[in-house]
Amino acid sequence: MRVIVTGGAGFIGSALVRYLVLDKGYNVLTIDALTYAGCEASLKAVQDQSEHRFLKANIYDGPAMVQAIAGFRPDRIMHLAAESHVDRSITGAADFIQTNVVGSFTLLEAARQYWNTLQGAAKDNFRFLHVSTDEVYGSLVGEGLFEETTPYDPSSPYSASKAASDHLAKAWYRTYGLPVVVSNCSNNYGPYHFPEKLIPLTILNALAARPLPVYGKGENVRDWLYVDDHARALDLIAAKGRPGQTYNVGGRNERRNIDVVRRICTVLDRLVPTGEPRENLIEFVADRPGHDARYAIDATKLESELGWRAEENFDSGIEKTVRWYLDNEWWWRPLRDRYNGQRLGLNTEKVPV
């Protein structure tokens, strides 16, 4: 099996690459532009594996994508490359449109050009997996879960850019027949997570006895998915998912943000006691503009049709995550020196275009 993974030096992408190479034995070409959140150190476990190659390139570079795909001749393309942080999209939406929309279009076209050269079983079995987010669905009100048929209602520049790329992926299946499958996942967490996101930021701030910022009152609810469970799901969707279909991936682990932060404090107080409860570091700050109240995924289709199950519950996953950050300062310290936890996403002034 020959697989191209775009965004493979990112958080979810690197977990997928490690799984495909080390657990599945696939030949993998990782494509990543190594922007601020891309980290080659996340691929340290596979860097000496003969089954793995790395290419530094932007997905919106059409000639580079055409050449990479034609040269590697993949059986699958698993597209995870994206600008992904909502706060950054508020202050710099242009990068999100360029990468998530223009980049996805460029990659789809390069994949279609390659697919049209295939014949027989190679053409029939080829898959393009477009990996997306539950944020395209907007905010859940009251009870209920996001299903694959939930109408799109994005709230942020990030989620709007991902919604646009989802629509492009589906259109390339319907118009051109390119065998595209789309996945939409809930919030991921786990090792190798860039420290701007809630869970790694809370862990590292708590270790340094710095304030633990919580937006608003911390009442926003997210469905948490351990990243290695997600990697297994993506491989399964690429292998067995039906072209033209969407599969939601969720951990069935809904938590309020404040409860996530408190749980991290409890685990750290047990593993690295200081004599003072780390909950005392919690600081409520101004809410994010357009902050969706609740996300929750119904993963029934993935579970029943393809047989996937999440192996980690939130408590087991957060324990593993905290322990990983305690044991792997070599990975996060250089990133922490580049991004030291400062607040992003408060600048909502109009910018001339």
C-alpha positions as CSV (number, residue, x, y, z in Angstrom):
1,M,0.0,0.0,0.0
2,R,1.4,3.4,-1.1
3,V,-0.1,6.4,0.7
4,I,0.5,10.1,0.4
5,V,-0.4,12.0,3.6
6,T,-0.6,15.8,3.3
7,G,0.0,17.7,6.5
8,G,1.9,14.7,7.9
9,A,4.1,16.8,10.2
10,G,1.1,18.2,12.0
11,F,-0.6,16.9,15.1
12,I,-3.2,14.5,13.5
13,G,-1.1,13.9,10.4
14,S,2.0,12.8,12.3
15,A,-0.1,10.4,14.4
16,L,-1.5,9.0,11.1
17,V,1.9,8.6,9.5
18,R,3.4,6.9,12.5
19,Y,0.4,4.4,12.5
20,L,0.6,3.7,8.8
21,V,4.3,3.1,8.7
22,L,4.9,1.5,12.1
23,D,1.7,-0.5,12.6
24,K,0.5,-1.1,9.1
25,G,3.8,-1.3,7.2
26,Y,2.6,1.0,4.4
27,N,4.9,3.0,2.2
28,V,4.2,6.6,3.0
29,L,5.1,10.0,1.4
30,T,4.6,12.8,3.9
31,I,4.0,16.2,2.3
32,D,4.1,19.2,4.6
33,A,5.0,22.9,4.2
34,L,6.4,23.0,7.8
35,T,4.5,26.2,8.7
36,Y,4.5,27.2,12.4
37,A,2.5,24.1,13.5
38,G,4.3,21.6,11.3
39,C,7.1,19.9,13.2
40,E,9.5,17.3,11.7
41,A,10.4,16.2,15.2
42,S,6.9,14.6,15.3
43,L,8.1,12.2,12.7
44,K,11.2,11.2,14.6
45,A,9.9,7.6,15.1
46,V,9.7,7.0,11.3
47,Q,12.6,9.2,10.0
48,D,14.9,6.2,9.6
49,Q,12.2,3.8,8.2
50,S,12.8,2.9,4.6
51,E,9.0,2.9,4.1
52,H,8.8,6.7,4.8
53,R,9.7,9.7,2.7
54,F,9.3,13.4,3.4
55,L,8.6,16.2,0.9
56,K,8.5,19.9,2.0
57,A,6.0,21.6,-0.2
58,N,2.8,23.6,-0.1
59,I,-0.4,21.9,-1.3
60,Y,-1.3,25.0,-3.3
61,D,1.8,24.6,-5.4
62,G,0.2,22.8,-8.4
63,P,3.3,21.7,-10.3
64,A,4.9,20.3,-7.1
65,M,1.7,18.3,-6.3
66,V,1.4,17.0,-9.8
67,Q,5.1,15.9,-9.7
68,A,4.9,14.4,-6.3
69,I,1.8,12.3,-7.0
70,A,3.1,11.1,-10.4
71,G,6.4,10.2,-9.0
72,F,5.2,8.3,-5.9
73,R,2.1,6.7,-7.6
74,P,0.0,6.3,-4.5
75,D,-2.9,4.0,-3.9
76,R,-4.4,6.6,-1.6
77,I,-4.1,10.3,-0.9
78,M,-5.1,11.2,2.7
79,H,-5.5,15.0,2.8
80,L,-5.0,16.5,6.2
81,A,-2.9,19.6,5.4
82,A,-4.8,22.7,6.7
83,E,-4.5,25.8,8.8
84,S,-6.5,24.7,11.8
85,H,-6.6,27.1,14.8
86,V,-9.8,29.1,15.1
87,D,-8.1,32.0,17.0
88,R,-5.5,32.4,14.3
89,S,-8.2,32.4,11.6
90,I,-9.8,35.4,13.3
91,T,-6.7,37.5,13.0
92,G,-5.3,36.1,9.7
93,A,-8.1,34.6,7.6
94,A,-6.2,34.9,4.3
95,D,-3.8,32.0,5.1
96,F,-6.8,29.8,5.8
97,I,-8.4,30.5,2.5
98,Q,-5.1,30.0,0.6
99,T,-4.3,26.7,2.3
100,N,-7.7,25.2,3.1
101,V,-9.6,26.3,0.0
102,V,-7.1,27.0,-2.8
103,G,-4.8,24.2,-1.5
104,S,-7.5,21.6,-1.4
105,F,-8.7,22.6,-4.9
106,T,-5.1,22.3,-6.2
107,L,-4.6,18.9,-4.6
108,L,-7.9,17.6,-5.9
109,E,-7.0,18.7,-9.5
110,A,-3.5,17.1,-9.2
111,A,-5.1,13.9,-7.9
112,R,-7.7,13.8,-10.7
113,Q,-5.0,14.3,-13.3
114,Y,-3.1,11.3,-11.8
115,W,-6.3,9.1,-11.4
116,N,-7.2,9.6,-15.0
117,T,-3.9,7.9,-16.0
118,L,-4.8,4.8,-14.0
119,Q,-6.4,1.7,-15.4
120,G,-8.2,-1.4,-14.2
121,A,-8.0,-2.3,-10.5
122,A,-5.5,0.6,-9.8
123,K,-8.1,3.1,-10.9
124,D,-11.0,1.3,-9.2
125,N,-9.2,1.0,-5.9
126,F,-7.8,4.5,-5.7
127,R,-9.1,6.7,-2.9
128,F,-8.8,10.4,-2.0
129,L,-9.7,10.9,1.7
130,H,-10.5,14.5,2.6
131,V,-10.1,15.0,6.4
132,S,-12.3,17.7,7.9
133,T,-13.8,18.9,11.2
134,D,-17.1,18.9,13.0
135,E,-16.9,22.7,13.2
136,V,-18.4,22.9,9.7
137,Y,-21.7,22.1,11.3
138,G,-21.8,25.1,13.5
139,S,-23.1,25.1,17.1
140,L,-25.5,22.5,18.6
141,V,-28.3,23.9,20.6
142,G,-29.7,21.7,23.4
143,E,-29.6,18.0,22.9
144,G,-28.8,16.1,19.7
145,L,-25.6,15.2,17.8
146,F,-24.0,16.1,14.6
147,E,-24.9,13.5,11.9
148,E,-23.5,13.2,8.4
149,T,-26.7,14.9,7.1
150,T,-26.5,17.9,9.5
151,P,-26.6,21.1,7.4
152,Y,-23.4,23.1,7.3
153,D,-23.4,26.3,9.4
154,P,-19.8,27.4,10.0
155,S,-19.1,30.2,12.4
156,S,-15.4,31.1,12.1
157,P,-13.1,31.8,9.1
158,Y,-11.5,28.5,9.9
159,S,-14.7,26.4,9.8
160,A,-15.9,28.3,6.8
161,S,-12.7,27.5,4.9
162,K,-13.0,23.8,5.8
163,A,-16.7,23.8,4.8
164,A,-15.7,25.2,1.4
165,S,-13.0,22.5,1.0
166,D,-15.6,19.8,2.0
167,H,-17.9,21.0,-0.8
168,L,-15.1,21.0,-3.3
169,A,-14.2,17.4,-2.4
170,K,-17.8,16.2,-2.8
171,A,-18.2,18.1,-6.1
172,W,-15.1,16.5,-7.5
173,Y,-16.7,13.1,-6.8
174,R,-20.1,14.1,-8.3
175,T,-18.7,15.9,-11.3
176,Y,-15.6,14.0,-12.2
177,G,-16.1,10.7,-10.5
178,L,-12.9,11.1,-8.5
179,P,-13.3,8.5,-5.7
180,V,-13.4,10.9,-2.7
181,V,-14.4,10.1,0.8
182,V,-14.9,12.8,3.5
183,S,-14.4,12.5,7.2
184,N,-15.5,15.0,9.9
185,C,-13.9,14.6,13.3
186,S,-14.5,16.0,16.8
187,N,-11.8,17.7,18.9
188,N,-8.6,15.7,18.9
189,Y,-6.1,15.5,21.8
190,G,-3.0,13.5,22.6
191,P,0.8,13.5,22.1
192,Y,2.6,15.9,19.7
193,H,-0.2,18.6,20.0
194,F,0.9,22.1,19.2
195,P,0.8,24.1,22.5
196,E,-1.7,26.8,21.3
197,K,-4.6,24.4,21.7
198,L,-6.6,24.0,25.0
199,I,-5.2,20.8,26.4
200,P,-1.5,21.1,25.7
201,L,-1.6,24.8,26.6
202,T,-3.2,24.0,29.9
203,I,-0.7,21.2,30.7
204,L,2.3,23.3,30.0
205,N,1.0,26.4,31.7
206,A,0.1,24.4,34.8
207,L,3.6,22.8,34.9
208,A,5.0,26.4,34.8
209,A,2.5,27.7,37.4
210,R,1.2,30.2,34.9
211,P,-2.5,31.2,34.6
212,L,-4.8,28.8,32.9
213,P,-7.0,30.8,30.6
214,V,-10.6,29.6,30.1
215,Y,-12.8,31.5,27.6
216,G,-16.0,32.9,29.0
217,K,-17.4,30.8,31.8
218,G,-15.9,27.6,30.4
219,E,-19.4,26.2,29.6
220,N,-18.6,25.4,25.9
221,V,-18.8,21.7,25.3
222,R,-16.6,19.6,23.0
223,D,-16.5,15.9,22.1
224,W,-13.0,14.7,22.7
225,L,-11.3,12.1,20.5
226,Y,-7.9,10.6,21.3
227,V,-5.6,11.1,18.3
228,D,-4.5,7.5,17.9
229,D,-8.1,6.4,17.8
230,H,-8.6,9.0,15.0
231,A,-5.6,7.6,13.0
232,R,-7.1,4.1,13.1
233,A,-10.4,5.5,11.9
234,L,-8.9,7.3,9.0
235,D,-7.1,4.2,7.8
236,L,-10.3,2.3,8.0
237,I,-12.3,5.0,6.2
238,A,-9.8,5.1,3.4
239,A,-9.8,1.4,3.1
240,K,-13.5,0.6,3.3
241,G,-15.4,3.9,3.1
242,R,-17.8,4.3,0.1
243,P,-16.8,7.0,-2.4
244,G,-19.0,10.1,-2.2
245,Q,-19.9,9.4,1.5
246,T,-19.1,11.3,4.7
247,Y,-18.1,9.6,7.9
248,N,-18.2,11.4,11.3
249,V,-15.5,10.4,13.8
250,G,-16.1,11.2,17.4
251,G,-15.0,9.8,20.8
252,R,-18.4,10.0,22.6
253,N,-16.6,12.0,25.3
254,E,-18.4,15.3,25.8
255,R,-16.9,17.7,28.3
256,R,-17.2,21.3,29.2
257,N,-14.0,23.2,28.7
258,I,-13.8,24.1,32.4
259,D,-14.1,20.4,33.3
260,V,-11.3,19.5,30.9
261,V,-9.0,22.1,32.5
262,R,-10.0,20.8,36.0
263,R,-9.3,17.2,35.1
264,I,-5.8,18.1,33.8
265,C,-5.2,19.9,37.1
266,T,-6.2,16.9,39.0
267,V,-4.0,14.5,37.1
268,L,-1.0,16.9,37.4
269,D,-1.5,17.4,41.1
270,R,-1.3,13.6,41.5
271,L,1.7,13.1,39.2
272,V,3.7,16.2,40.0
273,P,2.4,17.6,43.3
274,T,3.4,21.1,44.3
275,G,1.4,21.5,47.5
276,E,-1.0,24.0,45.9
277,P,-4.0,22.9,43.8
278,R,-3.5,23.9,40.2
279,E,-7.2,24.8,39.9
280,N,-6.2,28.0,41.7
281,L,-4.4,29.0,38.4
282,I,-7.7,29.0,36.4
283,E,-8.4,32.5,35.0
284,F,-11.6,33.3,33.1
285,V,-10.9,35.5,30.1
286,A,-13.0,37.3,27.4
287,D,-14.7,34.8,25.2
288,R,-13.7,34.1,21.6
289,P,-15.8,35.9,19.0
290,G,-18.3,33.5,17.5
291,H,-17.5,30.8,20.0
292,D,-19.8,27.8,19.2
293,A,-21.6,26.5,22.3
294,R,-21.4,22.8,21.8
295,Y,-20.1,20.1,19.4
296,A,-21.0,16.5,19.6
297,I,-20.5,13.8,17.0
298,D,-22.8,10.8,16.2
299,A,-20.3,8.2,15.0
300,T,-22.9,5.5,14.5
301,K,-22.4,5.3,10.7
302,L,-18.6,4.7,11.2
303,E,-19.2,2.2,14.0
304,S,-21.9,0.2,12.4
305,E,-20.8,0.3,8.7
306,L,-17.0,0.0,9.2
307,G,-16.8,-1.5,12.7
308,W,-14.7,1.2,14.3
309,R,-14.7,1.9,18.0
310,A,-12.7,4.4,20.1
311,E,-10.4,2.6,22.5
312,E,-9.8,5.5,24.8
313,N,-12.3,7.2,27.1
314,F,-11.5,10.8,28.2
315,D,-10.0,9.9,31.5
316,S,-7.7,7.2,30.1
317,G,-6.7,9.4,27.1
318,I,-6.0,12.5,29.2
319,E,-3.8,10.5,31.6
320,K,-1.8,9.2,28.7
321,T,-1.5,12.7,27.3
322,V,-0.3,14.4,30.5
323,R,2.2,11.6,31.0
324,W,3.5,12.1,27.5
325,Y,4.1,15.8,28.0
326,L,5.9,15.1,31.3
327,D,8.2,12.6,29.5
328,N,8.8,14.5,26.3
329,E,10.1,18.0,27.0
330,W,12.6,17.5,24.1
331,W,9.6,17.8,21.7
332,W,7.6,20.7,23.2
333,R,10.3,23.0,24.6
334,P,11.4,24.3,21.2
335,L,7.8,25.0,20.2
336,R,7.1,26.6,23.6
337,D,10.1,28.9,22.9
338,R,8.5,30.0,19.6
339,Y,4.9,30.3,20.9
340,N,4.7,31.0,24.6
341,G,1.0,30.8,25.1
342,Q,0.0,34.3,24.3
343,R,-3.7,35.0,23.6
344,L,-4.7,35.0,20.0
345,G,-7.9,35.8,18.2
346,L,-9.0,39.1,19.9
347,N,-8.3,41.4,16.9
348,T,-11.6,41.6,15.0
349,E,-11.0,45.0,13.3
350,K,-11.7,45.1,9.6
351,V,-8.6,44.9,7.5
352,P,-8.5,46.6,4.0
353,V,-8.3,44.2,1.1
